[in-house]
């Protein structure tokens, strides 16, 4: 079931919210939790009911293992052994469902021995709920958390706003919130804020992300089929996908936050204007923040982090990012994407070691150049992330490098005036025949507008959530009152959000799956 589907918005969500607060309002808190768990399992099983058995097995196994790991008096060696068994069991599930076919194809290509693993259907969200439970086991082994209620543990894993594509939450972040009696009473500020944030996210997904996809998809489909794409087509496709993925994932993250707020639950922030970043290090502090946190806390630091010297640090960074890339999908393109970002991070850390930030404070021009370099590096890497084949990615890169031709639409020649001869002398040509996947000024204006929006406009968290009086004590400091477009509970913003919701719901005719659902 998709967040952007009619059945979710007009049936599942209102029924789930209404019954939860009806039960909680008359004091049946445990029954209300049971209802929420049942609704979440129904939500998960809507796609394929057979996989409800898989998630229940995962929940049962990890709950039992967590109980054992949290016991006092256990020797360190036994606790470590049990943790290894628990993590290995979880990884084996991902390994079979997500990577068995990938490894079989590669072994077959290397050895020539055919390996038939059958048709394996990837269960929805297996990477997310498995990583979440691996973190729980590690925290339980360290004595940082414990859960003796099976019902509460089920809710921790299956809570539908964060089940399918994150955020990856810690037990200690979410379950103490459900222990508060106030959660079970319907509070209009939470509901209004949650609905507003949800519909802003829906607008990002249904209108912006799906809208800009029409510029990206034809380019990558053509490249994957072996067709050459020219300079403008390649850069237009790469930039369009850059924003399609941004608003798709940002939209999902907003919708998840909004759904949490409807229940009075504050989920961790997972997306914080990553295209404002002026370094790759900062980018990974803003993009898929809970995955970055997981990789740092449960992979990079256990590998040694930066504690064993700069050389080991760069190796650990590369290993972490290669595995982070593989987490996204069973494809060498994802591995190469992760490796490229590992290289970016190594260069970024090396630069900071050579030129400490405290000794050099760049001015506006320096910050602008840092942003432009970071953004360009991210765009280049997204090509590997989007292309279905390595040959397709290489074809797009060839186009971006100008190897497939520097072509402008024929009508541009007259419009550019005296600049046209200069461009011709530089190797550009004007043609109405060779540009099949470039949409002219329309595409240029849309992409330019999106660049300005992601850099200069406040994100949903800044404009609608941060600093509000009902946030938890762990929230960041309040936004300055001068922040433009600051959302308020009131009629004017109700009209704006209502218009965005109507446009999203009735201005589009297709329900497109979120891009991160495939991971």
Buried (B, 14 or more C-beta within 10 A) or exposed (E): BBBBBEEBBEEBBEEBBEBBBBBBEEEBBEBBBBBBBBBBBBBBBBBEEEBBEBBBEBBEBBBEBBBBBBEEEBEEEEBEEBBEEBBEBBBEBBBEBBBBBBEBEBEEEEEEEEEEEEEEEBBBBBBBBBBBBBBBBBBBBEEBBBBEEBEBBBBBBBBBBBBBBBBBBBBEBBBEBBEEEEBBEBBEEBBBBBBBBBBBBBBBBBBBBBBBBEBBBBBBBBBBEEBBBBBBBBBBBBBBBBBBBBBBBBBBBBBBBBBBBBBBBBBBBBBBBBBBBBBBBBBBBBBBBBBBBBBBBBBBBEBEBBEEEEEBBBBBBBBBBBBBBBBBBBBBBBBBBBBBBBBBBBEBBEEEEEEEEEEEEEEEEEEEEBBEEBBEBBBBBBBBBBBBBBEBBBBBBBBBEBBBBBBBBBEBBEEBEEEBEEBBEEEBBBEEEBBEBBBBEEBBEBBEEBBEBBEEEBBBBBBBBBBBEBBEEEBEEEBEEEBEEBBEEEEEBBEBBEEBBEBBBEEBEEBBEBBBBEB
